[in-house]
Structures are given as structure tokens and as C-alpha cells.
Amino acid sequence: MDHPTLEWSKHSAYDWFDLDNLVRLKENRRPGEFLIHDLIARAMGDRPDKP
């Protein structure tokens, strides 16, 4: 697939996140439910352009 697109009917919400607002992914979640936050935080921390 050259140009992936969001399948709108399969998603109730979406947003862009950066290091400043990543903590929002922990809102209304219990400590064992941070998988998405932790994956994105790790990916952002492993970026070669990170200062």
C-alpha cells in the first residue's frame, strides 16, 4: 500500500502527540494500561534526531 489512509469508520478518535502532550495517553487509564503510551514514548526517545 503506497498511501495508507485512516479507515474512519473503524476509529472513534485520533490525535497527534509529541513529547509535550504524550502524558494525555495515560488519562483515565490504570497503571497496567499504559501500553500505547509506553510504545510511543520509547519510539520517540529512540529517534536519531532527538537532542
PyMOL commands that set and color helices and strands:
alter all, ss='L'
color gray80, all
select helices_A, chain A and resi 8-10+22-26+31-33+35-45
alter helices_A, ss='H'
color red, helices_A
deselect
rebuild
show_as cartoon
